[in-house]
């Protein structure tokens, strides 16, 4: 393979790796609320966040 083609292939692989993954559930759906409440004891359904071990609140985003 020539160098430009190798660069193109590497670029495509990196771009695919950086693409955000689809969430298992749509945020604010009933399934999402159920997952987050079951997964995180500190889940707050009003804000969609849970208290992390770092002491900060994080938005629940199942992957």
N, C-alpha and C positions, 0 to 999 in steps of 0.2 A: 504494500500500500504506500501511496505517496504521502508526504507529510501533511499537505492540506486536507486530505481525506481523513487521516488519523485525527487531526484537530477537529474536524467536523463531527466525527463519531464521538470523541470525548465530550465535545460541547453538548451534543444531544443527550448523552448519558447524564451529565451534570444537570442539565435543565430538567430532565425527567425526575431526578432525585430531589430537586428543590421544589417541585410542584407540591402544593399543599395536598394532603390526603383528604379524602372524603370522610366526613364524620359518620359514625354509625347511626346517629339519630339527628334529626333536624332540631336545632336549639328551640326551646320553648314548647316543643310538642309533648304530649302525654308520655310517650316512650322515653324521651330525654329526661323529663322530670323524674320518672320512676327510676331510671338508671342512676342518675346523679344522687338521688335520695338513698338508694340502696348502696351505692359505692362509697359515698362520703357522709360520715356521721354528722359533720358540721355544715352540710349543704343548706343554703338559704334559698328557697324557691322564689323569693321576691327579687333577689339580685342575680340568681343563677350562679352564685359563687360558693366556694367552700374554703375553710380555713386550712391552709397548708402547714406542713411541719416547719416551714420557715417563718411562720407567724403572719404571713400575708394572705389576703383573700385572692383566689384564682377562679376564673370563669371555668365552669365545668364543660369540657369539650371531649366527649368520648371519641376514640379513634378506632 
